[in-house]
Amino acid sequence: MSQFYIIVIKLPLEASLKISTRTVNYTLKKPFGIARGEKTEVELLEVTLAEDGFIGTGEATPYPRYGQSIAKSLAEFKSLSERLHDDNFLDLLPPGATRNAFDLALLDLRAKQQNTTVWQMLNLPEPKPLEFISTISLQSTEKMIAEAKQKSSSPILKIKLGGNDDAACMVGIKESAPKCRLIVDVNEGWSPDQFERLLPVMIETGVELIEQPIAEKEDGFLRDFDSPIPLCADESVYPGKEVEELAEIYKVINLKLDKSGGLRELIRQLRQCRELGLGVMVGCMVSSSMAIAPAFYAGQLADYADLDGFLHLQQDRPNGLVVENGMISLDSGLWGN
């Protein structure tokens, strides 16, 4: 188990600090489907902080599942604009995408001002390439099996389920990509009965982790359910949720910047998971490398780094994340360094 320490850094907001916000739109290469529906584009919030000639940028993805939106984020900033220079401004923002974008922009700014990196500021491990997880979104069974074959050189495949033919889909994927480790992500798409019925198929096909099999509101069902495959919480880790409340239900917690409300809060939650004996996945939304880069730094401390959201975009940010030989890496020059 990795050991790490968090340095609390006071980040005072000077009167000269200027903030700007904008919406950034990305078109996807093809529809990205999960149990709740599919998307063909994503709309992200960009926050820029400027001070004394230095500029810091943070990008976040407001997520409707948690009642977030670009309009709500902009309204939150507007309502607190007169308090921008309060030392506790970050604490005034609720957990979620708005706070995440501001936290990331501020960390990026301070790293540049101090001629250092965010990972050094937060005393995180020096970033190294991480084992790559490639996602197969929910679509027709035939297309999912074909995509699994195409991606069979990836060390880990993450399969989005919650469709009408999940059993046949998993059997076909196992046959088309027999050497890949398999993770299943249901995004709350099964009922408890479906989970019980499909679990033997997941065991048969060698699935090593099942992520959010049923709705968050039905977590109580899982409390006394003995699954031989570890379960991972995703939607159950909503903004403001303390991970200790999930420790008796899940073995692994999926932490995402837009739910935690920033990199520093995500690291705090990650440390809490370790203290509770829980495994950790650091995940991302479908978004650009700018939004995912901070998660790459946190992923150095995780068991799983599910960070392929940028690969679904038609065009990513320059100097973005790179996947080579089954590993994901980040060169300097994009964020935090």
Summary of the structure (lengths in Angstrom):
residues: 337
radius of gyration: 19.6
end to end distance: 26.5
largest distance: 60.8
contacts: 1149
relative contact order: 0.15
helix: 35%
strand: 25%
